[in-house]
Amino acid sequence: MLNRFLALSALFLLAGCATKRIPGTDIDDTSDTRAILQVMENYRAAVEARDAPAIQSLVSKDFREDAGTPGEPEDDLTAANLTPYLESLFKQLQSPRVELDVRRVQVSDDVAAAVYYWKASWRMPTLNQRPQRESELEQMVFRREGGGWKIVSGI
């Protein structure tokens, strides 16, 4: 009886020390991970709303994307040229829909990375009358700036 009591006590103690997870995920439930997930949700909503200024507000002053072509800086996106690029792109898009399935968030001091699977669909009548779809595993990198998290790359 005493052994059973001790075993149950140890089990409850270990369960109480276990890291809490965000429901439905394997992501640690911390204020940082929740804030990062909120930035990602704000990004998703801004893409669907075709709201370039909202996306601009989410990125770091040091934001940079190489568009998958390292060594070719002419097509790089930066904080300076992001809004005009997105505004031009969004004029051509109809009905964008984005799903983000965040698989992992790692935070180390003032830098974080989120691995996510995204699925997007949209219409671009000037290119093709059929709906377009893409999906891919990506990583979004963040930096803590001014008390919040900003996107450094990965959109």
C-alpha positions, 0 to 999 in steps of 0.5 A: 500500500505504501509503495503504491502511494509513493509510486502515485505520488512520484507520478503526480510530481513528474506530471506536474513538472511536465512542460505544458503544450499548446492544445493540439500541438507538440509546441511548448506553451510559453508566452514567446511561442504564443506570441510567435504563433500570433504573428504567424496568424496575423501574417496568414490573415494579411495574405488572405486580405491582400493587405501589404501594409499589415504584412510590412508591420510584421517584418523586421527592419532587417527582413530579407528573402532571397526568393530561392535564388541565392547569388541573384540579389536582383530578386531579393525582398527586403523590408524596403521593397516588400510593400511595393512588391506585395501590392503589385502581386496582390493586384493580380491575385484573387481569393487567396487562401492560406493554411499554416500548420506549425510543427515546431517553434524553437526560441533561443533568447531573442531569436526564434524559428518556426517550422511550418507546413503551408498550403495556399490556393489562389486565382490569378486570371491573368496567368491561368483561369484555373485555381492555383495551389502550392504547399511546402514545408518552410521555416520562418525566422523571428527576432525580438524587437521592441518587446514583440516578435518580428519576421526576419525571413521565411514568408 
